[in-house]
Amino acid sequence: MGDDAAAAARRVQERENLRHIIQQWNANRLDLFEISEPNEDLEFHGVMRFYFQDSGQKVATKCIRVPSTANSRYVIETLVEKFRPDMRMLSIPEYALYEIHENGEERRLAEDEKPLLVQLNWNKDDREGRFLLRRMDLYNFGMSYEGGSSTLVNTLPPHPTTPIPTKDQPFQRKLSKREKKELKKQEKLRRANEANEADSSVAEKLYTELPETSFTRSISNPEAVMRRRRAQKLEKKLQQFRSKDGGPDTGGTLKIYGESLRPDVPYKTLLLSIRDNALSVVGEMLDKYGLYKEDPNNYCLVQNVIGNDDGYGGPTSPQKEYILDDDECPLAILMNHPPSRGSIMFHVRRRPADHGPRKRKKKPVKGAGGGGPGGDAHDHRPRDPYFLPDRLPFLIELGPDGSELGGTGRQHQLHLNVTEVGTDRSTHTGGQSLQLFGSNIQPRHCVIAHTEGIVTVTPCSRDADTFVNGQRIYETTILQHGCFVRFGRIHNFRFIDPQQDERHHLIDRGNYERYPAARDPILPAVLEFREESEDAFLHAITTDLDPTDVQFKLAPTYTLYMAARFRASTHYRPDLSPTDRAHRLTEMLTKVAAMVQNVIHSRHGDPTSLAFWMANASELLHFLKQDRHVCGYSLDAQDILAEAVQVAFRSLVDCMQAELSTSLPMFLEDRDDINEEEGSTAHVLSILTNTMALLRRCRVNAALTIQLFSQLFHFINMWVFNRIVAETHPNFCTRVWGVRLKRRLARIELWAEKQGLELAADCHLARLSQAAMLLHSQKSAPDDIATISSTCFKLNSLQLRALLEKYQPMQDEPKIPQDLIDNVVAVAESTADGLAREDGREVRLEEEIDLQLPFLLPEDGYSCDIVRGVPSGLAEFLNPLQHAGLCSMNPQPSSSGYWTIYMHEQDMRPPPGPRSPSVMSNRSMSIPRGEPEIHIIQLHKSNNGMGLSIVATK
């Protein structure tokens, strides 16, 4: 029984540890890539993204649901089915799964490895990688190993070509099907080999063709992950500062110059200990500059001693310059260098070919405390003019209850080094220590590190009670300006960083009430306006507003939200009854929504105004829906704003389509482009770029941006495709035009990938892209039917027949047989036509002008989730109104800084009660509170594949 209980306890502990690791993964990942909680058997599942590239094709990506028990072999079988569903009728080559990282590292997964577990292990270092499905026959082709060496030998023929009968050779032997197949295979492998030779790195190609965007990455907040990586790296570095007896050793920051590596970034500041040698410094510098593939042994660290001036104002001159040996420690050299002998600079340069180790006397490294004769305890810190005493961050003491002590609170400056906090006054930190006594203070309580303008605090043990803004911390945490720090139970401090504070012009060391406690659940600011000037105030921020004069483009939204909160509070007319107050609030919000709608209707031809008000109307609608106090009284306003957002969206689409219609004729100009700037796609790309810049400048929600560009991509697809299939003069159905269309479409797709719109472009340019592929591909032999059907699956039977019958072959091309056209059309009738009829769409030759997709209001991704405090542009926007006496805004220093403080819970569900019809609910004034209703849906698959791809459900 005892063994069973111990085994059960271990099982529970293992499950708890696994749950903790999964929670850490989910904390920084998009919802799509969240991993489920482990069950009693420690099994879990999650969605993973995989990449694949066939020879000569673009990199493709798929997301599938993978359980923790699935090995690589099972995943590969599923991926082959997902990426190449036509592989069943061909011989399946060997595939392998690789994990590839951006720094060039790659590793092949064994067949029994679990990809989901491999991905979960990335969380240890907060690294991000990609899984690539690779065809091993294409990867290994053309490479052989002679005598066990790794020399690559090209075994391919130079350029095999298919023999074509001509007038000069009328009796040339016709190749058999087997010979054609072998010749075609050799040509395919030759192209793959050329592609492999052209690519220096698989990782470089993979990350270049599909860069990190909101579509391809799985990390939800890259900035937070980077901060955590820096904190972990800093904590690991601080561990190196501790000597063998457990006390902290000496360390600090050192400026290393790397102008020879990158002239535009002259230096980097490294956090080093006195034991870090020159070779490790060179390696870290190469990593800092992104030169991961460079060998540190090819570089060296050069010490340059700059002599003092002669006392008469003369210029300084270099006295000595020599290369450090790999085992010399630059920080120790700097600490032991007398200031009277000049200053030292360190440079990273390429190592000379004739360089050898210097002959030097071995000197023992002095103690970390700088205890030499005449040594100063602070001399080991780098003398950086950017960290003068009045610019250093510091801690200001508070009362035991967190209250201000006025001028009696002591200050403790945080120098560029490590400050140890505890009851012991250790000399290892060179005199930098904060000695505290009292309950729950450990001898070595925590360590505060100041480096590269970042200050962090790290508890030395789990028993060291350390709090930041009221939250207990157990690992390295970055201190933000104005935050509260508590050591033990009674020692409270506020952290002040003058360099951060200078941006807000609030520095005042004599009055620390500028830095109040940031913990009250209130808005960052309040706004008041008089009832008699309400109309003038509302017109000033809606109908009379010029969007080009507004720096913070969402200023009207935040102003109107503060106005709504003021009208809903008792600060407005305390004598009113709750019913009258609610009635006045509803009237004001309805009036505001109508004003916004009228502005959008009156400026339906101005793209700048439409983008500006679409962003503000959608943001204001989100505020009204999610505010738990205002939601029930803004139903009419929500409906009006929802309609206004849709009108602004449709009008903006019309404006952009009108601009595109004037530039798209150049897309079909009968000429070959010399370069992209003067090419036929230049005007189209210019319109798309300007549109994206306008949406970003106005802070339009990302989901609305994707929907708008989906409409524009569909318009380009419709306009060009309809002219190809409908017009007879000129005839675009030729191989030359197929090549031109592919090249011009590739430029648009490349632009879309850089903007994170690759999925929208692939989806809505598909028919035009497949038509270009059809015009360019082989279509004369019966073997081409399967290729055409698999690559042109978006084209229906009418479109395929029109393209093939109108096709004008070149002089060296045979005419397309009529039976091939009939067979291709028959396949399309049973596939593409059938799918269209199932979706209720008509099978027609030309593409429809309008994209048949419903307009969707975004559920998340709004600015209030990331804006903290009062934006500087908001105060600037309200200044003229305050001078005119229309309103008054007052910041609330004790606020937590969140604009979502009055919103619903994290799941963002609307509260029980009436909801707006804009979210498809009945306007019922009494919806009972109860448990949510559960609906079960089933998605059936026709095969035994694993998981589900991203599918469309009804």
FENVENRA-V348749 format. One record per residue. N is the residue number from 1. OMEGA is omega in whole degrees, -180 to 180 (* if undefined). Layout:
# FENVENRA-V348749
n->N omega->OMEGA
n->N omega->OMEGA
This chain:
# FENVENRA-V348749
n->1 omega->-180
n->2 omega->179
n->3 omega->180
n->4 omega->179
n->5 omega->178
n->6 omega->179
n->7 omega->178
n->8 omega->179
n->9 omega->177
n->10 omega->180
n->11 omega->179
n->12 omega->179
n->13 omega->178
n->14 omega->180
n->15 omega->179
n->16 omega->178
n->17 omega->179
n->18 omega->178
n->19 omega->179
n->20 omega->179
n->21 omega->-180
n->22 omega->178
n->23 omega->176
n->24 omega->178
n->25 omega->-176
n->26 omega->-176
n->27 omega->-176
n->28 omega->-178
n->29 omega->175
n->30 omega->-178
n->31 omega->-178
n->32 omega->-174
n->33 omega->177
n->34 omega->180
n->35 omega->-176
n->36 omega->176
n->37 omega->180
n->38 omega->177
n->39 omega->-177
n->40 omega->178
n->41 omega->-179
n->42 omega->178
n->43 omega->180
n->44 omega->-179
n->45 omega->180
n->46 omega->178
n->47 omega->179
n->48 omega->177
n->49 omega->179
n->50 omega->-178
n->51 omega->180
n->52 omega->175
n->53 omega->174
n->54 omega->-176
n->55 omega->175
n->56 omega->-177
n->57 omega->176
n->58 omega->176
n->59 omega->178
n->60 omega->-179
n->61 omega->179
n->62 omega->174
n->63 omega->177
n->64 omega->179
n->65 omega->-173
n->66 omega->174
n->67 omega->-179
n->68 omega->-179
n->69 omega->-177
n->70 omega->178
n->71 omega->-176
n->72 omega->-178
n->73 omega->-180
n->74 omega->179
n->75 omega->-180
n->76 omega->178
n->77 omega->178
n->78 omega->-179
n->79 omega->177
n->80 omega->179
n->81 omega->-178
n->82 omega->-175
n->83 omega->-176
n->84 omega->-179
n->85 omega->179
n->86 omega->-177
n->87 omega->-177
n->88 omega->-178
n->89 omega->177
n->90 omega->175
n->91 omega->-176
n->92 omega->178
n->93 omega->180
n->94 omega->178
n->95 omega->177
n->96 omega->-179
n->97 omega->-178
n->98 omega->167
n->99 omega->-174
n->100 omega->180
n->101 omega->-171
n->102 omega->180
n->103 omega->177
n->104 omega->179
n->105 omega->175
n->106 omega->-177
n->107 omega->178
n->108 omega->179
n->109 omega->175
n->110 omega->-176
n->111 omega->-178
n->112 omega->178
n->113 omega->-180
n->114 omega->-177
n->115 omega->-179
n->116 omega->177
n->117 omega->177
n->118 omega->180
n->119 omega->-179
n->120 omega->179
n->121 omega->176
n->122 omega->-176
n->123 omega->-179
n->124 omega->-179
n->125 omega->-176
n->126 omega->179
n->127 omega->-179
n->128 omega->180
n->129 omega->179
n->130 omega->177
n->131 omega->-177
n->132 omega->172
n->133 omega->-172
n->134 omega->174
n->135 omega->-173
n->136 omega->180
n->137 omega->177
n->138 omega->-178
n->139 omega->-176
n->140 omega->-175
n->141 omega->179
n->142 omega->-180
n->143 omega->176
n->144 omega->-177
n->145 omega->-179
n->146 omega->177
n->147 omega->179
n->148 omega->179
n->149 omega->-177
n->150 omega->179
n->151 omega->-180
n->152 omega->180
n->153 omega->180
n->154 omega->-178
n->155 omega->-177
n->156 omega->170
n->157 omega->-173
n->158 omega->-178
n->159 omega->178
n->160 omega->179
n->161 omega->180
n->162 omega->179
n->163 omega->-179
n->164 omega->179
n->165 omega->178
n->166 omega->178
n->167 omega->-179
n->168 omega->-179
n->169 omega->-175
n->170 omega->-175
n->171 omega->179
n->172 omega->-175
n->173 omega->177
n->174 omega->-178
n->175 omega->176
n->176 omega->180
n->177 omega->-180
n->178 omega->179
n->179 omega->177
n->180 omega->-179
n->181 omega->179
n->182 omega->-179
n->183 omega->178
n->184 omega->179
n->185 omega->178
n->186 omega->179
n->187 omega->180
n->188 omega->-180
n->189 omega->177
n->190 omega->178
n->191 omega->179
n->192 omega->180
n->193 omega->177
n->194 omega->178
n->195 omega->180
n->196 omega->179
n->197 omega->-178
n->198 omega->-177
n->199 omega->179
n->200 omega->-176
n->201 omega->176
n->202 omega->-180
n->203 omega->-179
n->204 omega->180
n->205 omega->-177
n->206 omega->-177
n->207 omega->177
n->208 omega->-178
n->209 omega->176
n->210 omega->-177
n->211 omega->180
n->212 omega->174
n->213 omega->179
n->214 omega->178
n->215 omega->-172
n->216 omega->-179
n->217 omega->175
n->218 omega->179
n->219 omega->-177
n->220 omega->-176
n->221 omega->-176
n->222 omega->-178
n->223 omega->179
n->224 omega->179
n->225 omega->178
n->226 omega->176
n->227 omega->180
n->228 omega->177
n->229 omega->-180
n->230 omega->180
n->231 omega->179
n->232 omega->179
n->233 omega->178
n->234 omega->179
n->235 omega->178
n->236 omega->180
n->237 omega->179
n->238 omega->177
n->239 omega->-180
n->240 omega->-179
n->241 omega->-177
n->242 omega->-178
n->243 omega->-175
n->244 omega->-180
n->245 omega->177
n->246 omega->180
n->247 omega->-180
n->248 omega->176
n->249 omega->-176
n->250 omega->175
n->251 omega->-180
n->252 omega->179
n->253 omega->-179
n->254 omega->-180
n->255 omega->179
n->256 omega->-177
n->257 omega->-180
n->258 omega->-179
n->259 omega->177
n->260 omega->178
n->261 omega->-179
n->262 omega->-173
n->263 omega->-177
n->264 omega->175
n->265 omega->-168
n->266 omega->-176
n->267 omega->173
n->268 omega->178
n->269 omega->-176
n->270 omega->172
n->271 omega->-172
n->272 omega->168
n->273 omega->-178
n->274 omega->180
n->275 omega->178
n->276 omega->-177
n->277 omega->-175
n->278 omega->-178
n->279 omega->179
n->280 omega->177
n->281 omega->179
n->282 omega->179
n->283 omega->179
n->284 omega->177
n->285 omega->178
n->286 omega->177
n->287 omega->180
n->288 omega->-180
n->289 omega->178
n->290 omega->-180
n->291 omega->-173
n->292 omega->-174
n->293 omega->-179
n->294 omega->178
n->295 omega->180
n->296 omega->-180
n->297 omega->178
n->298 omega->-180
n->299 omega->-179
n->300 omega->178
n->301 omega->-176
n->302 omega->177
n->303 omega->-178
n->304 omega->-179
n->305 omega->180
n->306 omega->-178
n->307 omega->175
n->308 omega->178
n->309 omega->-173
n->310 omega->179
n->311 omega->-179
n->312 omega->178
n->313 omega->179
n->314 omega->-178
n->315 omega->175
n->316 omega->-179
n->317 omega->178
n->318 omega->178
n->319 omega->-174
n->320 omega->177
n->321 omega->179
n->322 omega->-176
n->323 omega->178
n->324 omega->171
n->325 omega->-174
n->326 omega->-176
n->327 omega->177
n->328 omega->-175
n->329 omega->-174
n->330 omega->-179
n->331 omega->177
n->332 omega->178
n->333 omega->-179
n->334 omega->-178
n->335 omega->-177
n->336 omega->-178
n->337 omega->179
n->338 omega->179
n->339 omega->-178
n->340 omega->-179
n->341 omega->178
n->342 omega->180
n->343 omega->-177
n->344 omega->172
n->345 omega->179
n->346 omega->-179
n->347 omega->172
n->348 omega->-180
n->349 omega->177
n->350 omega->-175
n->351 omega->177
n->352 omega->-177
n->353 omega->-176
n->354 omega->-176
n->355 omega->174
n->356 omega->-179
n->357 omega->178
n->358 omega->172
n->359 omega->-177
n->360 omega->177
n->361 omega->179
n->362 omega->179
n->363 omega->178
n->364 omega->179
n->365 omega->-178
n->366 omega->-178
n->367 omega->-176
n->368 omega->-177
n->369 omega->-180
n->370 omega->-173
n->371 omega->177
n->372 omega->-180
n->373 omega->179
n->374 omega->-178
n->375 omega->177
n->376 omega->-178
n->377 omega->-177
n->378 omega->-176
n->379 omega->-176
n->380 omega->-179
n->381 omega->177
n->382 omega->-180
n->383 omega->-176
n->384 omega->-178
n->385 omega->-180
n->386 omega->-179
n->387 omega->175
n->388 omega->-177
n->389 omega->-178
n->390 omega->178
n->391 omega->-179
n->392 omega->173
n->393 omega->-178
n->394 omega->175
n->395 omega->177
n->396 omega->-175
n->397 omega->176
n->398 omega->177
n->399 omega->179
n->400 omega->179
n->401 omega->180
n->402 omega->-178
n->403 omega->180
n->404 omega->178
n->405 omega->-180
n->406 omega->-179
n->407 omega->-177
n->408 omega->-180
n->409 omega->-179
n->410 omega->179
n->411 omega->176
n->412 omega->180
n->413 omega->-179
n->414 omega->-177
n->415 omega->180
n->416 omega->179
n->417 omega->-180
n->418 omega->176
n->419 omega->-179
n->420 omega->-179
n->421 omega->178
n->422 omega->180
n->423 omega->179
n->424 omega->175
n->425 omega->-175
n->426 omega->177
n->427 omega->-176
n->428 omega->-178
n->429 omega->176
n->430 omega->178
n->431 omega->180
n->432 omega->178
n->433 omega->176
n->434 omega->-175
n->435 omega->-179
n->436 omega->177
n->437 omega->177
n->438 omega->-176
n->439 omega->174
n->440 omega->174
n->441 omega->-179
n->442 omega->175
n->443 omega->172
n->444 omega->-169
n->445 omega->180
n->446 omega->-179
n->447 omega->175
n->448 omega->-178
n->449 omega->178
n->450 omega->-179
n->451 omega->176
n->452 omega->179
n->453 omega->-180
n->454 omega->178
n->455 omega->-179
n->456 omega->175
n->457 omega->-177
n->458 omega->175
n->459 omega->-179
n->460 omega->178
n->461 omega->180
n->462 omega->179
n->463 omega->-179
n->464 omega->-179
n->465 omega->179
n->466 omega->-175
n->467 omega->173
n->468 omega->-176
n->469 omega->176
n->470 omega->-179
n->471 omega->177
n->472 omega->-179
n->473 omega->179
n->474 omega->-179
n->475 omega->-177
n->476 omega->-178
n->477 omega->179
n->478 omega->179
n->479 omega->177
n->480 omega->-178
n->481 omega->177
n->482 omega->-176
n->483 omega->179
n->484 omega->178
n->485 omega->178
n->486 omega->176
n->487 omega->-177
n->488 omega->-176
n->489 omega->-171
n->490 omega->-174
n->491 omega->-178
n->492 omega->178
n->493 omega->170
n->494 omega->-179
n->495 omega->-180
n->496 omega->177
n->497 omega->-177
n->498 omega->-178
n->499 omega->175
n->500 omega->-175
n->501 omega->-178
n->502 omega->-180
n->503 omega->-179
n->504 omega->178
n->505 omega->-178
n->506 omega->-173
n->507 omega->179
n->508 omega->-174
n->509 omega->-180
n->510 omega->-177
n->511 omega->-176
n->512 omega->172
n->513 omega->174
n->514 omega->-175
n->515 omega->-176
n->516 omega->-179
n->517 omega->-179
n->518 omega->-175
n->519 omega->-179
n->520 omega->-179
n->521 omega->179
n->522 omega->179
n->523 omega->179
n->524 omega->-180
n->525 omega->175
n->526 omega->-179
n->527 omega->179
n->528 omega->175
n->529 omega->-177
n->530 omega->-177
n->531 omega->-178
n->532 omega->178
n->533 omega->-177
n->534 omega->-178
n->535 omega->179
n->536 omega->179
n->537 omega->-178
n->538 omega->177
n->539 omega->-179
n->540 omega->-178
n->541 omega->178
n->542 omega->-171
n->543 omega->-177
n->544 omega->-173
n->545 omega->174
n->546 omega->-176
n->547 omega->-178
n->548 omega->-179
n->549 omega->-175
n->550 omega->179
n->551 omega->176
n->552 omega->-168
n->553 omega->180
n->554 omega->-180
n->555 omega->177
n->556 omega->180
n->557 omega->-177
n->558 omega->176
n->559 omega->-179
n->560 omega->178
n->561 omega->176
n->562 omega->177
n->563 omega->178
n->564 omega->179
n->565 omega->177
n->566 omega->-180
n->567 omega->179
n->568 omega->-176
n->569 omega->179
n->570 omega->175
n->571 omega->177
n->572 omega->177
n->573 omega->-179
n->574 omega->-178
n->575 omega->-177
n->576 omega->173
n->577 omega->179
n->578 omega->180
n->579 omega->179
n->580 omega->180
n->581 omega->179
n->582 omega->180
n->583 omega->179
n->584 omega->177
n->585 omega->179
n->586 omega->180
n->587 omega->-178
n->588 omega->-179
n->589 omega->177
n->590 omega->178
n->591 omega->-180
n->592 omega->-180
n->593 omega->178
n->594 omega->177
n->595 omega->179
n->596 omega->179
n->597 omega->179
n->598 omega->178
n->599 omega->-179
n->600 omega->179
n->601 omega->-177
n->602 omega->-179
n->603 omega->-175
n->604 omega->179
n->605 omega->-178
n->606 omega->-177
n->607 omega->-179
n->608 omega->180
n->609 omega->-179
n->610 omega->179
n->611 omega->-180
n->612 omega->-176
n->613 omega->173
n->614 omega->178
n->615 omega->-177
n->616 omega->180
n->617 omega->180
n->618 omega->178
n->619 omega->179
n->620 omega->177
n->621 omega->178
n->622 omega->177
n->623 omega->-176
n->624 omega->180
n->625 omega->-171
n->626 omega->179
n->627 omega->-173
n->628 omega->179
n->629 omega->-174
n->630 omega->-172
n->631 omega->-174
n->632 omega->-177
n->633 omega->-177
n->634 omega->-177
n->635 omega->179
n->636 omega->179
n->637 omega->178
n->638 omega->179
n->639 omega->-179
n->640 omega->-180
n->641 omega->178
n->642 omega->177
n->643 omega->180
n->644 omega->178
n->645 omega->-179
n->646 omega->178
n->647 omega->179
n->648 omega->179
n->649 omega->-178
n->650 omega->180
n->651 omega->179
n->652 omega->176
n->653 omega->179
n->654 omega->180
n->655 omega->-179
n->656 omega->178
n->657 omega->177
n->658 omega->176
n->659 omega->-180
n->660 omega->-177
n->661 omega->177
n->662 omega->-178
n->663 omega->-177
n->664 omega->174
n->665 omega->177
n->666 omega->179
n->667 omega->-179
n->668 omega->176
n->669 omega->-176
n->670 omega->177
n->671 omega->177
n->672 omega->-176
n->673 omega->175
n->674 omega->176
n->675 omega->-174
n->676 omega->-177
n->677 omega->-178
n->678 omega->-175
n->679 omega->-176
n->680 omega->180
n->681 omega->-174
n->682 omega->-177
n->683 omega->179
n->684 omega->180
n->685 omega->178
n->686 omega->179
n->687 omega->179
n->688 omega->180
n->689 omega->179
n->690 omega->178
n->691 omega->179
n->692 omega->179
n->693 omega->178
n->694 omega->-179
n->695 omega->179
n->696 omega->180
n->697 omega->179
n->698 omega->179
n->699 omega->177
n->700 omega->180
n->701 omega->-176
n->702 omega->-180
n->703 omega->176
n->704 omega->178
n->705 omega->180
n->706 omega->179
n->707 omega->-179
n->708 omega->180
n->709 omega->172
n->710 omega->177
n->711 omega->-179
n->712 omega->177
n->713 omega->178
n->714 omega->180
n->715 omega->177
n->716 omega->179
n->717 omega->-178
n->718 omega->-175
n->719 omega->-177
n->720 omega->-176
n->721 omega->-178
n->722 omega->178
n->723 omega->178
n->724 omega->-175
n->725 omega->-173
n->726 omega->-175
n->727 omega->179
n->728 omega->178
n->729 omega->-3
n->730 omega->179
n->731 omega->-179
n->732 omega->-176
n->733 omega->177
n->734 omega->179
n->735 omega->179
n->736 omega->180
n->737 omega->174
n->738 omega->179
n->739 omega->-179
n->740 omega->-179
n->741 omega->179
n->742 omega->-178
n->743 omega->-179
n->744 omega->176
n->745 omega->-179
n->746 omega->179
n->747 omega->178
n->748 omega->-180
n->749 omega->177
n->750 omega->176
n->751 omega->-179
n->752 omega->179
n->753 omega->180
n->754 omega->-179
n->755 omega->-177
n->756 omega->-178
n->757 omega->-174
n->758 omega->-180
n->759 omega->178
n->760 omega->179
n->761 omega->180
n->762 omega->-177
n->763 omega->-169
n->764 omega->171
n->765 omega->-171
n->766 omega->-176
n->767 omega->178
n->768 omega->179
n->769 omega->180
n->770 omega->175
n->771 omega->177
n->772 omega->178
n->773 omega->179
n->774 omega->-179
n->775 omega->-175
n->776 omega->-172
n->777 omega->176
n->778 omega->-179
n->779 omega->-179
n->780 omega->-176
n->781 omega->178
n->782 omega->179
n->783 omega->-177
n->784 omega->-177
n->785 omega->-179
n->786 omega->179
n->787 omega->180
n->788 omega->-177
n->789 omega->-178
n->790 omega->-178
n->791 omega->-178
n->792 omega->-174
n->793 omega->178
n->794 omega->-176
n->795 omega->178
n->796 omega->-173
n->797 omega->-180
n->798 omega->-179
n->799 omega->178
n->800 omega->180
n->801 omega->180
n->802 omega->-179
n->803 omega->-178
n->804 omega->-179
n->805 omega->178
n->806 omega->-174
n->807 omega->179
n->808 omega->-176
n->809 omega->175
n->810 omega->-178
n->811 omega->-179
n->812 omega->-180
n->813 omega->173
n->814 omega->178
n->815 omega->-179
n->816 omega->179
n->817 omega->-180
n->818 omega->180
n->819 omega->176
n->820 omega->178
n->821 omega->-178
n->822 omega->-180
n->823 omega->178
n->824 omega->180
n->825 omega->180
n->826 omega->178
n->827 omega->180
n->828 omega->179
n->829 omega->-178
n->830 omega->-178
n->831 omega->-176
n->832 omega->-180
n->833 omega->180
n->834 omega->178
n->835 omega->179
n->836 omega->-180
n->837 omega->177
n->838 omega->178
n->839 omega->180
n->840 omega->180
n->841 omega->180
n->842 omega->175
n->843 omega->-175
n->844 omega->-177
n->845 omega->-176
n->846 omega->177
n->847 omega->178
n->848 omega->-178
n->849 omega->-178
n->850 omega->175
n->851 omega->-176
n->852 omega->176
n->853 omega->179
n->854 omega->176
n->855 omega->-176
n->856 omega->173
n->857 omega->-178
n->858 omega->177
n->859 omega->-177
n->860 omega->180
n->861 omega->-178
n->862 omega->-173
n->863 omega->-176
n->864 omega->179
n->865 omega->-175
n->866 omega->-180
n->867 omega->179
n->868 omega->179
n->869 omega->-180
n->870 omega->179
n->871 omega->-178
n->872 omega->179
n->873 omega->179
n->874 omega->177
n->875 omega->178
n->876 omega->180
n->877 omega->-175
n->878 omega->-178
n->879 omega->179
n->880 omega->180
n->881 omega->178
n->882 omega->178
n->883 omega->179
n->884 omega->179
n->885 omega->-179
n->886 omega->-178
n->887 omega->178
n->888 omega->178
n->889 omega->179
n->890 omega->176
n->891 omega->178
n->892 omega->-173
n->893 omega->-177
n->894 omega->-179
n->895 omega->175
n->896 omega->178
n->897 omega->-176
n->898 omega->174
n->899 omega->-179
n->900 omega->-171
n->901 omega->-179
n->902 omega->-177
n->903 omega->-178
n->904 omega->-177
n->905 omega->-174
n->906 omega->-178
n->907 omega->175
n->908 omega->177
n->909 omega->177
n->910 omega->-176
n->911 omega->174
n->912 omega->-177
n->913 omega->-176
n->914 omega->176
n->915 omega->-176
n->916 omega->174
n->917 omega->179
n->918 omega->176
n->919 omega->172
n->920 omega->175
n->921 omega->179
n->922 omega->179
n->923 omega->178
n->924 omega->-176
n->925 omega->-178
n->926 omega->176
n->927 omega->-175
n->928 omega->175
n->929 omega->-180
n->930 omega->179
n->931 omega->178
n->932 omega->179
n->933 omega->-177
n->934 omega->175
n->935 omega->-180
n->936 omega->176
n->937 omega->179
n->938 omega->177
n->939 omega->-175
n->940 omega->176
n->941 omega->-176
n->942 omega->-179
n->943 omega->-177
n->944 omega->-179
n->945 omega->-177
n->946 omega->172
n->947 omega->-179
n->948 omega->169
n->949 omega->176
n->950 omega->-173
n->951 omega->175
n->952 omega->-180
n->953 omega->179
n->954 omega->*
